[in-house]
């Protein structure tokens, strides 16, 4: 059930009406948990049982961790939870990957293992990380175990972020369970405005960029250097608008229901170094990797070499988390090397050699664009062809410079500039100056939320505020492509 489909809008409206009609707090939670299970079952009802089994295992493991005083017993229950989650994730996501690589090594000896026909459960990469973080936090003593199975089930199955994030931790979501959920005027206005911005990102920009990028990545050998660069730039825009658009829609939907989800993107393409990029890109994943992988590996506690090793291994495994492909391993490894190199530079040369911010921004953006090539390519062979074409050694002569690419690029640059200005104003504890005044003229105000991050809210009771909604809907109606593409991260 795609967020962009009419079926989802009917489901969402029905859920909001149900939550508005029901008065009793616990009954509202029951209704929300049922609606979330229905949402997941609409994709494939058979895997709903898998989601619930994993939830029960981690709920019970966390309970046993908190109820025993023996450290060895706590570790055994934590290990049981981690092994179960990683085992399920590994079986569905990586089993055939390892079988294929094993067969490649042994095919010369006439020995192969048949592959297994598997359907990757939707959202498995996200909900296994979510449930693991819950048991780990209970083990560390930073989170009290959830006493209500209903609250825990609502947390795990919460449909806005179930399929593709943000990766919501129990420490963020569970304290909100005492709220009386359901739509209110304020929640509907702010939530729908966030949702609409995400919808515009997805339908007007990301899906348009897919039309440019997909043909080139499908047949890289027939295109010129210019066409390949256009496709890589288009994909750079596409993956940001697609994934951040989904996150906006998830945050907006949760807001309409009555919960706050964490910010997941913060203008990543304004970053002036790769470390800043990972503080702004897929923020819930990068902080998850830092807290549950990088720090347990030793973080920066073992000296320089071990710090660089830990950064590299964290990003290597983070790349593999994205998918069972050597392309993702390459992508993660390159980012790990870049993070280590930046840390080395900053420690030994950064204070002595000053590089203009504009140059740092350009180099960071080019690196990110180049690494999107293996991330998007279907094989390592295609990655090599695309990178050679970008270097001027194109194999084909089919040229393509789509005009829509530059419209989308302009919109993204303006949006990043506006977002950067809002962020700067908020960080300095100042009210937005000229930008705030301009937005107020259009009946729009800026809200700095401690969990969700900054967002704009139209005053729906004014003519201009109502026009904001109407304008967004008309833009989508007239300019969105006729065919809908699935969200990129539905594949992970």
N, C-alpha and C positions, 0 to 999 in steps of 0.2 A: 504494500500500500504506500505508494510514493507520496511525499508531501505535496507534490505538484499536481496530483490527480484529483478529479472531481470526487472520487470515492472517499479520499481522505478528508476533503472538506465536509462531506456529509457525515462522516464518522466523528470529526472534531465538533461540529455543531451539535450533533446528537449527544456527545459526551458532555459538552458544556451545559446543555439544557438539563441533562440528567443530574449533574452536580448542582445546578441552580435550584432544581425542584426539591432535591433531598435536603433535609434540614439537619439530621443527626450526624455529628462529626465522624463516628466510626463507620456509619453506613456509607458516607461519602468515600471513605478510603476503600471499603469493599467494592463500591461501584467503579472507582478508578482502577483498582487492581484487576477487576474483571475486564474492563475496557482495554487495559494494557495487554492482557492475555489474548483477548479477541484480536487486537491489532497485530500481535505477533503471529497468531494462528492463521490470520488471513494470508500470510505469506506461505506457510506450510505448517499445518497443525501438528504434524508428526514431531517436529523439533521443539514444540512447546514443552513437551515432557522432559527433554534434555535440559532446557533452561531451568525448569522447576527442580529437577533432581540436583543440579549443580547448586542452586540456591539453598536447598535443604541441607546439603552436605556442608556448605560453608557456614550456614546459620548454626548448625549443630557443632561444628568444629570450633567456632568462635565461642559458643556457650561453654564447651569443655575447656577451652584455653582459659577463660575467665574464672571458671569454678574450681580449678585445681591450684594448689600452692606449689606443686613440684615443677621445677623448671624443665626437667627432662620430659615430663608429660606434656607440658605446653609446647615444647619443640616437636614432639611426635604428632600432635594434632595440627600444628601449623604445617608440618611437612606433608601430612595427609591431605590438607586442603590444597597446597601448592601443587603436589604431584597429581592430584585429581584434575585440577584445572588445566595444568599444562599438558597432562596426558590426553584429555579430551580435545584441547586445542591442537595438539600435535597430530592426533589421529586424523581429524577431519581436514586439517589445513596442510600438513606436511608429509603425510604418509606416502602419497603418490610421488611427491617430490623426491623423497629419499629412495623410493623404489626405482624411479627413472634413472637417478644418478648411479645407483647400484648396478642396474642393468647395463648402463653405458660402460662401466668398468669391467663387467663380467661377460659381456656379449661375445667377446673374442674367444672365450672358453666354452661357448655354447650353453651357458647357464644364465637363465633369466627368471625373474619373479613376475607373475602377472599383476597388473595394476588392479586397484579396487575402485569400483564405481561408487563415488561419494558425491553428495551435494553439500557444499559448504553451508552450514547453518548461518542465516543472516545475523549479523551483529556479534558473532562468537568471539571475535578478537576484542571487542569492546566490553562485553559483559563478563568475560573471564577476568580481564584486568580489573574491572570494578569489584567483583566478588573477592578476588585475591587481596586487593588493597584493604578491604574490610577486615579480613582475618588477620592480616599483617598488622594493621593498626591496633586491633584488639590485643594481639600478642605483645606489641611494643608498649601497651598501656596508654596510648594517646587517644583511644576511643573506647568508650564503654559499650559493651555488647548490647544490641537491640533486644529489649525485653519482649517486644510484641512481634510475633510472626507476621501479622498483618502489615505492620510498618515496614518490616524487612522486605516482605514480598512486594510491597508497593515501590520501595526503593529499587529493587532489582529489576522489576518488570516495567518501570515507568516508561511509557511508550515514546515520548518526544526524543529521548536520547538513547533508546535501546539499540537501535540499528547501527548508528554511525557516530555516536558521541554527542557532545563532549563526554570524556571519561569522568564521571561524577563520583567523588569519594563519599563514603558514609559520613565523614566528619563535616561535609558541606550539606548533604541532603537530610540526614536523619534529624538534626536539630530543628528542621523546619516541619517535622511531622506533627507538631502540636497545633499548627495553624488550622483554621477553619477554611478549607479550600472551597473553590467555586468561583465563578465569574463575577466580577464587580465592574463598574464603569471604568475605574482607574486601571484595573488589570486588563480589561478588554482593549482599551485605547493604547496603552503602552505595549502590550503583548502583540496586538495586531500590527502596530507600526514596525516593531522589530521583525515580525514575520514577513511583512510586505517588502522590507528592504532585502531580506534574504531571498524572497521570491524573485525580485528584480535581478539580483545577482545571478541567480540560477538560470532563469528563463531568457532574460534579455542579453546577458553577457556570456555566461559559461556555455550554454547550449549553442550560441552563435559561434563561439570560439572552437567548439568541438567540430563544427562543419569545416573549419579551416585546418585544424590539426589532424583529424582522423585520416584523411586521404594520404597525407604525407607520411605519417607514421606507419600506415599500412603498406605503402610502396615507396620506401625512401630512395630507391635506386633510380627512379625516373624523374626526380625533381632537381632543379638547379640550387645553387648555394643560397640565392635570395629567397626562394620558396621555402627551403628548409629552415632558414632563420625566422621567416614569418610564422611557420608552423610551431617552432619552439617557443617563440614569443606568445603565440596564441595559446599554447598549452600552459605556459606560465600564468597567463591571465585566467585560463579556464579552471585550472585546479584550485586556484585561490578562491575565485568566485563560486565555484561549485561547492567546495568544502566549507568555506566560511558562510556561504549562503545556507547550507544545511544547518550549520551551527546556529545561525541567526533564527532560522525557522524553529529549531528545537527550543532555543531560549525563549522565543516569542510564544510558542505553544505552551510551554511550562508556565510562563508568566500569566497567560490567560487562565490557566487552571489554578494558580496560586503558589507556585514554587519558583525559586530562583536557581538557575543553572549557571555554572562558572563561565566566564569569558574564555573564548578559545582562540581568537585571532585579534591581533592589535597592530594593524598596518605593517605586516612583515616586510613588505618590499621597500620600506624606508630605512631598513637596517643598514648600518655602516660597517658591520662586521658580522661574521657567522655566528658568534655567540649571541649577539643581540637578535639575530634572525630567529634562533631557537627559543629566545624568550618571548617572541611574538607569534611564532608559527605553531599551530596545534599545541597550544600552551598546556592543555590538560595531559597530553601524551608526554611532552618534554619534562614536565614536573614529575609525572609518574615514573619515567625512566630514571630521573635524577634521584628520587626518594627511595625507589624500590629496586634499583639495579646499580646505578653509579655509586651511591653511598655504601651499600652493602659490599660492593667489590673493593672498597677501600677509599673511594673518593680521592681527595688530595692529601690523604694522611700518610702516604708511604713514600713521599719524595716525588721528584719531577717525573722520572721515567714511569713509575707506577701510575701516576696521575694521567699521563698521556695514554698509557695502556688501558686504563679504566675508561677514559673518554672514548677511545677507539672501539673497545669491546661493547660499550653501551650503545653506541650508534650502529655498530654492526648488527647487534641483536635487534635494535629498533628497526633497522632496515628489513631484517628477516620477518619481523612481526607484520610488516605491511603485506607480505605475500611470499609464497613458496617459489621463489625464482632467484637465480644468481644475479639478475639485474637489480633486485632490491638489496641484495647483499652488497653489490658494488656501490649502489647509491648510499647506503648506510655507512659503508667503509670510507667513502670519499668525504662524507660529512664528519665522520670521526677523525680522519686525518686533518681536515680543515680546522676543527675545534682544537685539536692538539697543537697544530701549527700556530693558531692565533694566540693560544695561551702561552706558547713559547716566545712568540714575537713580543707580546705585551710585557712579559716578565724581563726579557733581556734587551730588547731594542726599542720598545714602544716609547720610552721616555726620552730616548736620544734622537730618534728619527721621527719627525713630524710629517704626516701625510695629510693633505687636504681632505676634508670630510667628503667633498664631492667625488674625489678619486676613490676613497674607501667605499662609498656607496656604489659607485659604478662597478668596482671589482667584485663586491659582494653579490650584486645582482647578476652579473655575468656568470659567476661561479654557480649560483643557484639555478640559473637557466640551463647551464651545461649539465648539471647533475639531474635536472628533470628529464634529460634525454634517456638515460638508462631506466629511470623510474617509469616512463611511459612506453618505452620500446617493448616489443613482444619477445625479443631475443637479444643475446649479446651481439650476434651478427648484425642485426639492424642498428644497434647502438653504435657499432664501429662505422657503418656506412653513414649514419647521420652526422657523427662527429667529424668524419673526413669531409663530408659535404660542407659543414659549417666552416671548416678550415680552408675551403676553396677548391677541394678536390671532388667536386660533384660528379656522379656518374651519369646523371640524366640531363635532359635539356628542356624539360617542361617547367616553364616559369609561371608563378602565380603570386600576385601581390593584392590580396583582398582589401577593399576599402574599409569594410566593417571592422577589421582589426584595429585601424587607427582611431575609429570612433570609440571603441572599447578601451583602447589604451589611454585616450584622453580622459574618459570618464573615471578610470581607475586612478590615474595620476591626481585628478582633482579630488576624488574621494579620499585618497591617502593624505593629501595636503590638508583637507578639512579635518580629518581624523587626527592628524598630527597636531594641528592647532588646538583642537579640543583637549587632547591629552596634555599638551604643554600647559594650557591654562589651568586644568584640573590639578596637575602635579605641583603647580606653583600656588595652589589654593586661591586662585583668582577667578572671578567670574569671566567667562569668555567676553572679550571686548567687542570689536567690530563684528566678528562672526556671530556672537550672541545677539547683537542688535539686529543683524540682518535676519537671523532665524526667527526672532520675535516678530519682525514685520510680517513674516509668513505664518504666524500663528504656531510656531514650533519652539520648544524649549529643550535644553540639554539636561539630562539627568546623569549624575555620576553615582552609579550603584556599586556598593562595596564587593558584591559577588559577580554580578553580570557585567560590570564595566560600564563605560559611558554609552548612552544611546539617546536618540532624539525622540521626543514625544510631541505629536501635534495636539493642539487644543481643539478637540473635535466639535466643541460647541460654537466655535467661530467659523465664519464663512471660509477664511483662508485655511484653517485647520482641516475642515472637511474637504477642501479642495486638494490638500495633500494626499488624502486617501484616494480620491477620485482620479487624480493625475497618475498615481502609481498603477491603479487598476487599468486605466486607459492605455498606458504605455505597455503593460503586459499584454493587453488584448490585441493591440495593433502591431506590435513588433516581435512578440515571442514566436519562435519557430513553430511550425505546425506539428512536428513530431517531438515528443518528449524523450530526453535521454535519462537513463537512470543515474543516480548520484555516483560519482567515481568511487567513493569509499564504501558503497554497498558491496564492492568486490573483495573487500579485505576482511 
